[in-house]
């Protein structure tokens, strides 16, 4: 498998583009999508500040 990740600064944040190549046929594309979604949620939890209310 080969994964290319591109990050670009955009107003208000960062544009993220992920390209996947050479994924084995045994791995459904939907599972790849779900796996990336989970990974990105975990990354957000790690890097986004927790701002307390009040």
C-alpha positions, -999 to 999 in steps of 0.1 A, spaced: 0 0 0 11 36 -6 -6 66 11 1 102 1 -10 129 25 -11 165 14 -17 194 38 -23 230 26 -30 261 46 -65 276 38 -84 304 55 -96 291 88 -76 259 89 -59 232 69 -70 213 38 -62 176 41 -60 153 10 -53 116 13 -47 94 -17 -44 56 -13 -29 32 -38 -23 -5 -39 -49 -14 -14 -53 -52 -14 -87 -64 -28 -93 -82 5 -97 -48 22 -130 -31 12 -128 6 3 -155 13 29 -133 -1 57 -104 21 45 -127 51 47 -139 42 82 -103 36 94 -92 70 82 -122 87 98 -113 71 131 -77 80 128 -86 116 120 -110 118 150 -81 106 173 -58 131 157 -83 159 164 -86 148 200 -49 150 203 -42 184 188 -74 204 194 -73 225 226 -98 218 253 -113 251 262 -133 250 295 -167 267 296 -169 300 314 
